[in-house]
Amino acid sequence: MMWGFFLSVCALQEVSSELLVFGGGHARTGTASMKVALELLGFGPTYHMWEVGGVSENSLNLAYKESHINDWMEAQSGPPDFDKLFRNYSSAVDAPAVFWFEELLRKYPEAKVILTKRSSSKAWAQSINGAMCMFIDEQRALGWLRSTAYFKAIHPSWSKFIDMLQAMDNAATRWSGQEHNWQRICQDPEYAERLIDAWNQRVEELVPAERLLVFETGKHSWKELCSFLQVPEPAVPYPKLNSRFDFLFLCFVFWVEVVVIYCLPLILVSCWRFLLLLLKRKGKSD
């Protein structure tokens, strides 16, 4: 895979914890594509939710190896230790980092900021509703099953993820000037549209114009990004990743996981009964 080669090269380069670039765009605004683009341009490795979840092609992947999810989920009332989290990362986009946006601005006053956004607030609401919301919305079957105490007890990493979402809600509420609530985003399209408009407006208010690039996903490409970062354009197409189809596949995997976990007691009882039956038959044959 072509992207894997480039990302592996980036991962071999040890960098400092001083972020050179970070994102201001909410989830589902082309942040996965931006992550890969930044790494191709030499600003990697780039911190992204993929890094936290361990699904990144970056072979360094300290975020997963060092269980950074614990640091993010515990940051309920203030920022986590950015120096620790971003060690060996040169840039950061997407959740969870962007939810501590104002703290990032203070921590890295020289870094450039990229506000990725959709063509409209409605387009963003539809995108996130057809992606993340499919498995975090507790009014949908998958989200409800995964939110139960039984599921979280059997699958403690999911419980940590839910706690991290709450920390992200708290952090975004502090700096964005409005309540941020993942469940309302998924259940109330009008609220979601108001939220993303206010989010984008607040980012533009906080960042000096000379440090900010407003990058519209699907419209802008290498030209705008490379001009802003003052680097030459690469000879490969601008990446396009993390489509709704990818999330459909992810939901399928999550459903399989849910079925296995909820059927686990039945599987264990069935295995035990089968074992007892075998022992009984063996006793009779003896």
N, C-alpha and C positions, 0 to 999 in steps of 0.2 A: 504494500500500500504506500503510495507516494507520500502522504502526509506523515505516516509513521517514520519514514526515513528522516525527514526534516526535523520532526519532533525529537527523535532520538539524538540527533546532532545537538539540538538546543539543550537537551537534558544533561549532556556530558559537560556542559560549561557551568562551572560553579560561579554563582553570582552573589552579590550581597543582598541584604534584606531591605535595601533602599529602593522602593518602587519608583520606576521611571515613568510609568503610565498606569492609570487605573480607570475603571469604567464608572459611569454615573447612571447607566441604563438599568432599568428593572429587568427581571427575568423575562424571557420570551421576547427579547428585542434584538435577536441576532448575536447574543453574547458568545455562544459556542463558536460561531463562525469568526467572531472577533478574536477569540482566544487563539485559534489556529493562525489567523492572519498575523497577529502580533508576534507569534513564535516564528513564523516564516520570515518576518522582517528583522529578527534578531532581538526582540524584546521579551524573550521567554527565558525560562518557563513562565507560563502565565497561570496564576491562581484562579480557579473556577470550581464550581460545585463538583465537576467531574473529579477534580483532585481530591476533594473531601470524601467522595464516594468510592474512590479507587477504580474508576472506569476510564481514566485518562490514558492516552498512549505515551505520556511522558514517563520515561523509565525511572526518573528520580522519584516523583510522586510522594514527597515527604508528607503531604497533608494526610494521606491515607495511612501510610506506615506509622506515623506518629499520632494517629487518632485525633486529628484536629477537631473532629466533631464534638469532642468533650469540651474543648476550649470555647467553641462558638455557643454551645448549648448553655454553658455556665455564665455567659456574658449577658445576663438578664437586665442589669441596671447600668452598664457602662461598657466601654470597649474592651476586647480581649488584648492579649499581649501581641501586638502587631509584629514586633521584632522576632518573636518566636515563630509565629504563623507564616510570615513571609520570608523566612530564612531560605536563601537560594532561589527566590522568585523575583523576577524583575518587573512584573506587571500583574494586575488583578482585575478581573471582570466578573460580573454575574454575582448571584448569591453564593455564599453568605456575605462576602466582603462588602458589597455595595450597600448593604443595609446599615452599615456604620459609616456612611458617606462623609458626614461632616467631620467626624473624628479622623478619617483618612486625609481630608483636606488639611487639617491642622498638623497631622503627623508628617505629611509629605508636601510641604509648601512649594517645592520646585517641580513636582510631577505634573505631567500633562494629563488632561481628563477628556475622556471620550463618552459623550452621552449618546448611546445607541437608542433608537426609538423606532416605532412603527409609523406607518403613513398616517394613522389616525388612532384616536383612543378606542374607537369601536373595534378596529382591526386588532389592537392589543388585547382587549377583553375577550374577543373571540379566540385568539391564539392561546391565551393562557387557560381559557375554559376547556379547550380541546386538547390540552396537554397536561400540565401539572394537576389541574383540578380533578382530572379523572381518577386520581388515587389519593388526593388529600382532602377532597370535599366529603365531609362526614354525612352529607345527605344522600350520597350515592353509595350503592351497595359495597363497592370495593373500599372506599374510604371509611365507611362505617365499620366493616369487618376488621379493618386494620387498626381502627381506633379503640377497639375493645381491650379491656385489661388483660384478658386471656391471651390475645394475640401479642400484645406488647411484653407480656411476661415470658412467652416462648421465644419472642424475637426482640431482645432488648435493644438492638441497634435501631429498630424502628421507633422505639420509645425515645431514644436520643434524638432522632430526626424530628419528631414532633416537638420536643423541648427546644430544639434549635429553631424551628419555625416560630415558636413563641418568642424567643430571644430576638429574632429578626423583626417580628411585629413591634416589640418594645423599642428596639433601636430606631426603626424607621419612623415610628410615632414621635420620638423625641426631636428629630431634626427636620422632618418634612412639614410640620405644622398641621398635621391632621392624623386622625387615627388610622393606623394600618392594621388590617385584619384579614388574614388569608381566607378564612371561611366566608366572610362577606364578599371578598373578591370573586370567589367561586360561585356564590349563590345570588349575587345582586349585580347584574351587568351595568346598571346605571352608576352604582357605587364604584365599580371597577373603572369605569370611564372617567369619573370625577377624580379618582385617586391618581390615575396615571397622568392626567393633565396637570394636577397640582404637583406631583412628583417631578415631572420634567421642568415645570416652571421654577420650582425651588432650586433644582440643580443649576439652572441657568442664572439664577439670582446669586448663588453662592460662589460661582467660579468666575474669575476674571476672564474677559473675552479672549485675551491672548493665550490663555491656557486651555481653552475649551474647543473641542470639535463636536458639533452636533451631526451625528452620522445616521442617516435614515436607511434602515435595512431594506434591501430590495431596490433602492435608488442609487445610493452611493457605493463606491467600490475602492479599488486601489488608488485611484487618482486623488481623491479627497484625503484618504488616510495617509498616503505616503507624503503628500504635500504638507500635511500637518506635522508629521513626525520627521520631516526633512530627510527622507531616505528614498532611494530609487525604487521604482515599481518592479516587482518580480515578474518573471516570464511565465507564471502559472495563473490560472483563473482564480478569482477571489473565491475562497471556500464558502460552501453552503452546507451547513450541518444542522442536526437536531430538529428535523422536520416533525410534523404531527404524526407521520407514519412511524417514526422512531419511537414516539411516545405510545403509540398503539401497541407496538411490540413489547415495550416496557410494561404496559398494563397487562398484557397477556402473561408475561413472566410473573408479575405480582399476583395475578389470579391463581396461577399454578402454585405459588408459594402459599397463598391463603388456603387453598384447598388442601394442600399437604399438611399445613399446621392444624387446621380444624379437623382433619381426618386422622390426625396423629393418635388420639386416644383410641379411636376405633381400630386403627392399624395395630396398635400395641395389644389391645384386648384380643383381636383376632389371632395375632401371632401367639399369644399366651394360650388361648384355647386350642390352637393347632398343636402347640408343643405338648399340652396336657393329653390331647388325643393320641399323639404319637407315643407318649410314655405309657398310656393305658394299653394301647395295642401291643407294645413291646412286652408289657407285663403279662398280658394274656398269652403271647406266643412263648414266653419263657415257662 
